[in-house]
Amino acid sequence: DRFINTMKHKIVIVAYSLDIGGVERALLSLLNSFDYRQVDVTLKLARRKGELLKQVPEEVCIQEISSINENWEIFTKPLLPQIRGYLNNLKSIKKGVKLAYCYVCYKLQGHYHQLFRHILESDEDGNYDLAISYAGPSSLLDYYVAKKIKAHKKTAWVHYDVDKFSLNQKSQSLLYRYFDKIFVVSKSGIEKFNRKFPLIAHKSEIFHNIIDVTNIRSQSKCDSFILDPEKINILTVGRLSVEKGQAYAIKAISILVKNGFNVNLILVGGGKCLSDLKKLSKELDVSKYIHFIGETQNPYPYMAQCDIYLQPSVHEGFCITLAEAKLFGMPILATDFTGAREQLVNYNNGFICKLDVNEIAHNLSYIITSELYKIKNTSSPQLDSDIYKLENLIYCKQ
């Protein structure tokens, strides 16, 4: 499953940043899968930032896409108020007029391609053998790879549930025409993608997120207890956000506490919902049972020591933290998001329930009362490695 050739092939991968997150960790695992004797890899980031930057293999050339970074607010904040601000300032009125034209095109065409065309600079490094838009679906990055990078082959990644993730379907339909492959990270994810983009379905293929087993297990080693050995420790790892469902977990824990269960809920991750979740914990009078660890590059010691892993997500594309948790053999409870059934179908002590507080609490109480949390699944989960699919793209002459 390695690239074997006498000449190095040039690969460019485009992403937003390397902040801590599931997509970013999946990207690191992909980077660690390449044989750098056979390939040259350039990683282009919209913003060269993030705690995971230091973990990128030294062979990778990291570059910032200056045309995106320097215009970050234009791409990420409402455009109309910015246009008014530019037009009201004599020094920036020319810029305001150009952006106003782009906005009119958006209203007429239903996508921001004219804005992207106006601002984004073309790639300066010449031709690549393979160009990858990794953090997708993303109209901005997919446009950059489709229109601004020269490559013999191009592929885009789909990491999210396209039925629930906010995307511009018209924009994506136009952009996907420029890609040779669309890689979707789960079986149920690709089924939803093909229903939403039937004219692109012939290009879609499953590419499971790569799990770096050796690295994860080595990072999980810890000489002391970091969790309370007197409690049943339930762990959730992920960005603190509405779509990750931590509020459901906190409400479920409040039910368990009221029923006399000796539990802790450990939330590993940072995010915009931290204050709301702390407030919810206080309102439900369970603050002392809820532990916010914050953002960390290494959540694996918590996975190694927890009794139960809980993934209460509202929606996912694959959920890499669920795949990582499987390496440690604890009982796992996940809500029925995209990819959950696929991941847990052959996992002993894997449970799936609907996104409902009472259902989550009921399943957790069953795992605890049945003492399933005392049983570790010692068999190693079978993991797919689809890196060869990139090799096929590079060498395919079609």
C-alpha positions in Angstrom: 0.0 0.0 0.0 3.0 2.3 -0.6 3.8 4.5 -3.6 6.5 2.5 -5.5 8.2 4.3 -8.3 11.7 5.5 -9.3 10.5 9.1 -9.5 9.0 11.1 -6.7 5.4 12.2 -7.3 4.1 15.6 -6.2 1.1 15.8 -4.0 -0.6 18.9 -2.7 -3.2 18.8 0.1 -5.4 21.8 0.9 -7.0 22.3 4.3 -8.1 25.1 6.6 -5.7 24.8 9.6 -4.3 22.2 12.0 -6.4 23.2 15.1 -7.4 20.2 17.2 -10.2 18.3 15.6 -11.2 15.0 14.1 -10.7 16.0 10.5 -7.3 17.5 11.4 -6.2 14.3 13.2 -7.4 12.2 10.3 -5.2 14.5 8.0 -2.2 13.8 10.3 -2.7 10.1 10.0 -2.9 10.4 6.2 0.3 12.4 6.2 2.0 9.7 8.3 0.9 7.1 5.8 3.0 8.3 2.9 6.3 6.9 2.0 8.4 10.1 1.6 11.0 8.3 -0.4 8.5 8.1 -3.2 6.4 11.3 -2.8 6.9 15.0 -2.2 4.0 16.4 -0.2 3.0 20.0 0.1 0.4 21.0 2.7 -1.4 24.3 1.9 -3.3 25.7 4.8 -5.8 28.6 4.6 -4.3 29.7 7.9 -1.0 28.3 9.1 -2.0 27.8 12.7 -3.1 25.1 15.1 -1.7 23.0 17.9 -1.2 20.0 15.6 1.3 21.8 13.3 4.2 20.4 15.3 3.0 16.8 14.6 3.3 17.2 10.8 6.0 14.9 9.4 9.2 17.0 8.8 9.2 15.9 5.2 6.0 17.9 4.5 6.4 21.4 3.1 3.8 23.6 4.8 2.6 26.7 3.1 -0.1 29.3 3.9 -2.6 30.4 1.2 -2.0 34.1 1.6 -5.0 35.1 -0.5 -7.3 33.3 1.9 -5.6 34.3 5.1 -5.4 38.0 4.2 -9.1 38.0 3.3 -10.3 35.7 6.1 -13.1 38.1 7.3 -14.5 38.4 3.7 -14.9 34.6 3.5 -16.1 34.0 7.0 -18.4 36.9 7.9 -21.5 38.4 6.3 -20.4 40.1 3.2 -23.1 42.8 2.8 -22.1 44.8 6.0 -18.5 44.7 4.9 -19.4 46.1 1.5 -21.2 49.0 3.1 -18.2 49.7 5.3 -15.9 49.8 2.3 -18.2 52.0 0.3 -18.5 54.5 3.1 -14.7 55.0 3.1 -13.1 56.9 0.2 -9.9 54.9 0.6 -11.6 51.6 0.1 -14.5 52.5 -2.2 -12.9 50.7 -5.2 -12.7 47.5 -3.2 -16.3 48.0 -2.1 -17.5 48.3 -5.7 -15.7 45.1 -6.7 -17.1 43.2 -3.7 -20.6 44.6 -4.5 -20.3 43.2 -8.0 -19.4 39.8 -6.5 -22.4 40.0 -4.2 -24.7 40.8 -7.1 -23.3 37.8 -8.9 -24.0 35.6 -5.8 -27.6 36.8 -5.7 -28.1 36.0 -9.4 -26.0 32.8 -9.6 -26.6 31.3 -6.2 -22.9 30.8 -5.4 -19.8 32.8 -4.5 -17.5 31.7 -7.4 -17.1 35.2 -8.7 -15.9 36.3 -5.3 -13.4 33.4 -5.2 -12.3 34.2 -8.7 -11.7 37.9 -7.7 -9.7 37.2 -4.6 -7.9 33.9 -4.8 -4.5 33.7 -6.4 -3.4 30.9 -8.6 -1.0 28.3 -7.3 2.6 29.3 -8.0 4.4 25.9 -7.7 3.5 24.5 -11.1 1.9 21.1 -11.8 1.2 18.4 -9.3 0.5 14.8 -9.9 -2.3 14.8 -7.4 -4.2 17.7 -5.7 -6.4 17.0 -2.7 -9.1 19.3 -1.2 -9.2 17.6 2.2 -11.4 19.6 4.6 -14.6 19.3 2.6 -17.2 19.8 1.6 -16.0 23.4 1.4 -16.9 25.7 -1.5 -13.9 27.9 -0.8 -11.2 25.2 -0.7 -12.9 23.0 -3.4 -12.9 26.1 -5.7 -9.2 26.8 -4.9 -8.2 23.2 -5.8 -10.5 23.0 -8.8 -9.7 26.3 -10.4 -6.4 27.6 -8.9 -4.1 24.5 -8.7 -2.7 22.7 -11.7 -2.6 18.9 -11.2 -3.0 15.8 -13.4 -5.5 14.3 -10.9 -7.8 16.0 -8.4 -9.8 14.6 -5.5 -12.1 16.1 -2.9 -13.0 14.7 0.5 -16.4 14.6 2.2 -16.1 14.4 6.0 -19.6 15.4 7.0 -23.2 14.2 6.7 -24.3 16.1 3.6 -27.9 15.9 4.7 -27.2 17.9 7.9 -24.1 19.8 7.1 -24.7 23.3 5.8 -23.4 23.4 2.2 -24.3 25.2 -1.0 -25.5 22.3 -3.2 -25.4 24.4 -6.4 -21.8 25.5 -5.8 -20.6 21.9 -4.9 -22.4 20.4 -7.9 -20.5 22.8 -10.2 -17.1 22.3 -8.5 -17.2 18.5 -8.3 -17.1 18.3 -12.1 -13.5 19.3 -11.9 -12.5 16.4 -9.6 -11.6 12.9 -10.7 -12.7 11.3 -7.4 -14.9 12.3 -4.4 -13.8 10.4 -1.3 -16.5 10.0 1.3 -15.4 8.6 4.7 -18.2 6.1 5.5 -20.6 3.8 3.8 -23.8 5.6 5.0 -22.1 8.9 4.2 -21.6 7.9 0.6 -25.2 6.7 0.3 -26.4 10.1 1.4 -23.9 11.9 -0.9 -25.0 9.9 -4.0 -28.6 10.7 -3.3 -27.8 14.4 -3.0 -25.4 14.5 -6.0 -26.7 11.8 -8.3 -24.8 13.2 -11.3 -21.5 12.9 -9.4 -22.2 9.5 -7.9 -20.0 7.7 -10.5 -17.0 9.6 -9.0 -17.7 8.9 -5.4 -15.8 6.2 -3.4 -15.4 5.3 0.3 -12.1 6.3 1.8 -12.0 5.4 5.5 -10.2 7.8 7.8 -6.8 6.3 8.7 -6.2 5.4 12.3 -2.6 5.5 13.4 -2.8 2.6 15.9 0.8 2.5 17.0 1.0 6.3 17.7 -2.3 6.4 19.5 -1.5 3.5 21.8 2.0 4.9 22.6 0.5 8.3 23.5 -2.1 6.6 25.8 0.4 5.3 28.3 0.1 7.0 31.7 1.8 6.0 34.9 -0.9 7.3 37.3 -4.6 7.7 37.5 -6.0 10.8 35.8 -9.6 9.7 36.4 -11.3 8.9 39.7 -10.9 5.2 40.3 -13.8 5.3 42.8 -16.2 6.4 40.1 -17.6 5.0 36.9 -16.0 7.3 34.4 -17.9 8.1 31.2 -15.8 9.9 28.5 -16.8 12.1 25.6 -14.1 13.6 23.3 -14.9 16.3 20.8 -15.3 20.0 20.1 -17.7 21.5 22.5 -20.5 22.4 20.0 -24.2 21.8 19.4 -23.5 19.1 16.7 -21.3 17.1 19.1 -24.2 16.7 21.5 -22.5 17.2 24.9 -25.7 18.8 26.2 -27.5 15.4 25.7 -24.7 13.7 27.7 -25.0 16.2 30.6 -28.8 15.7 30.8 -28.4 11.9 30.7 -25.8 12.1 33.5 -28.3 14.1 35.6 -30.8 11.3 35.2 -28.2 8.7 36.3 -27.2 10.8 39.3 -30.8 11.2 40.4 -31.1 7.4 40.2 -28.0 6.9 42.5 -25.3 6.0 40.0 -21.8 6.8 41.1 -20.6 8.4 37.8 -18.4 11.1 36.4 -18.7 12.6 32.9 -15.4 13.7 31.5 -15.6 16.1 28.5 -12.4 16.4 26.6 -12.3 19.3 24.1 -12.7 23.0 23.8 -15.2 25.1 21.9 -17.8 27.9 21.8 -20.4 26.0 23.9 -18.2 25.7 27.0 -20.0 28.4 29.0 -23.4 27.1 27.9 -22.5 23.6 29.0 -21.2 24.7 32.4 -24.4 26.7 32.9 -26.5 23.7 32.0 -24.5 21.6 34.5 -25.3 24.1 37.3 -28.9 24.3 36.4 -29.2 20.5 36.6 -27.2 20.5 39.9 -24.6 18.1 38.5 -21.5 20.3 38.3 -19.5 18.2 40.6 -20.1 15.2 38.3 -19.1 17.0 35.1 -15.4 17.6 34.4 -14.3 19.9 31.6 -10.7 18.9 30.6 -10.4 21.4 27.8 -8.6 21.2 24.5 -5.7 18.7 24.4 -3.5 17.3 21.7 -3.5 13.9 23.5 -6.9 12.6 24.6 -5.7 9.0 24.6 -4.8 8.6 28.3 -8.4 9.5 29.1 -9.6 6.8 26.6 -7.3 4.2 28.1 -8.6 4.8 31.6 -12.3 5.5 31.1 -15.0 2.9 31.8 -17.4 3.8 29.1 -17.0 5.9 26.0 -20.0 8.0 24.9 -20.4 9.7 21.6 -23.7 11.6 21.7 -23.3 13.4 18.4 -26.2 15.1 16.5 -24.5 14.4 13.2 -21.1 13.2 11.9 -19.5 12.1 8.7 -17.4 9.3 10.2 -16.4 10.3 13.8 -12.7 9.6 14.2 -12.9 9.7 18.0 -15.2 6.8 17.9 -12.8 4.8 15.8 -10.0 5.8 18.1 -11.9 4.7 21.2 -12.4 1.3 19.8 -8.7 0.6 20.2 -9.1 0.6 24.0 -11.9 -2.0 24.2 -14.3 -0.3 26.6 -18.1 -0.4 26.1 -19.1 2.3 23.6 -22.4 4.0 23.3 -23.1 6.2 20.3 -26.1 7.9 19.0 -27.3 6.8 15.5 -25.4 9.3 13.4 -23.9 8.7 10.0 -21.1 6.0 10.2 -21.9 4.8 13.8 -23.5 1.5 12.8 -20.7 0.9 10.3 -18.1 1.3 13.0 -19.7 -0.6 15.8 -21.2 -3.5 13.8 -18.5 -6.0 14.8 -17.4 -4.3 18.1 -18.2 -6.3 21.2 -20.0 -4.1 23.8 -20.9 -1.5 21.2 -24.3 0.1 21.6 -26.3 2.5 19.4 -29.3 4.5 20.5 -31.4 7.3 19.1 -30.6 10.9 19.9 -32.7 11.2 23.0 -31.7 12.0 26.6 -33.8 9.2 28.2 -32.5 6.6 25.7 -28.9 7.6 26.4 -29.4 7.4 30.1 -31.2 4.0 29.8 -28.3 2.5 27.8 -25.7 3.9 30.1 -27.6 2.4 33.1 -27.8 -1.0 31.4 -24.0 -1.0 30.7 -23.4 -0.1 34.4 -25.9 -2.4 36.1 -24.8 -5.3 33.8 -21.2 -4.5 34.8 -20.2 -4.5 31.2 -17.9 -1.6 31.9 -15.6 -4.1 33.8 -15.1 -6.0 30.5 -12.4 -4.9 28.1 -12.6 -6.0 24.5 -9.1 -7.4 23.9 -9.4 -8.1 20.2 -8.0 -5.5 17.9 -10.6 -3.9 15.7 -10.1 -4.5 12.0 -9.1 -1.2 10.4 -9.2 -0.3 6.7 -6.4 1.5 5.0 -7.4 3.0 1.7 -4.1 4.8 0.9 -3.7 2.6 -2.2 -6.6 4.5 -3.7 -4.4 7.6 -4.0 -1.8 5.5 -5.7 -4.3 4.3 -8.2 -5.3 7.9 -8.9 -1.7 8.9 -9.6 -0.8 6.0 -11.9 -4.2 5.7 -13.6 -3.8 6.9 -17.2 -7.5 7.4 -17.9 
